[in-house]
């Protein structure tokens, strides 16, 4: 993206095996951390660009390859056969292995010298939104941001958490958002719903991209992360 940041793929020696992750370092070379969880399409150009975007905002960002046991470093598009393959990968993922890798990824980022004693958060989109939520529930992150993640109804959250949903998302209807709101009652949670936004509204490579919602969500995300990770 720019020479102001440094990016490369690194290897993580996890408890279940060695897998890759995309690392983006901020201009200062160090800062608070974000573990960035992918959509079902892999650590593709969209996710790598998001890592670079948040690195420019001052964070050390690590995007682990979630599907490494099925198809390492897979990169998929959003329609046709790629969509079918992405859904198959999601459906074939082992929950216990995902939880293990979430913890390993958070631990690997915390151990990096660019983090030092700073805080580490989690962020994710679509499937990654749920993984980021699970990081908050199981991996001891300091703050979490979930973009249009489904299936979030439990209450085992202690850290601040922020949710972003579109109000015309057929995958996560407003009734599901209300379940999240009820589950998070009394928790340090923010829930934002964007008018006219569909599933995947933050991704400029998808037909559902909704620039005003993406811009507003990015600003809210930065404010939230600056408040809770610095």
Order of alpha helices (4+ residues) and beta strands (2+ residues): beta-beta-beta-alpha-beta-alpha-alpha-alpha-beta-alpha-beta-beta-alpha-beta-alpha
